């Protein structure tokens, strides 16, 4: 049997990580509201591959800082549905939902 008490609170690091994950998901939801033809808030809905360099567009518009953009897009691009869309090939999409040539 473990020496840990049943009601041991989660470690501060776990709580911080959970808050960061929640903040990232909220930011993805905001991107989906701003750019509904490009981003999907619900992780199990079909996704579209993002244009290479789309992070620069987001930062240029003042929506996110470069560091925020890396974290948010990193999380978004790790989603299973995004990976499936990427593996299927085809066009990548800009912030307006228009297909872009590589």
C-alpha positions, 0 to 999 in steps of 0.5 A: 500500500502507498504511503500517500494519503488518499486526499493528497492534493495534486502537485503544484507542477501538475496543477500548473500543467493542467492550467496551461493545457486549459489555456491552450485549448481556450486559445485554440477555441478563440482561433476557431472563432476568429478563423472558422474556415481554418481552425477547429475547436473540437479536437475530434472534428475533421481538421484542415492542414495549416499553411506552412508559416501560418504562425507568422501570420497570426503573430503579424496580426497581433493575435499571439506572441511568438512563444504563445503561437509556438505552444498553441500551434504545437498542441493543435498540430499534435491532434490526431485529426490534424495528423490524419488530415496532414497524412491525407495530403493535399492543400494547406490552408491560410487564415481565410480558409483558402488553399495555398500552394506549397 
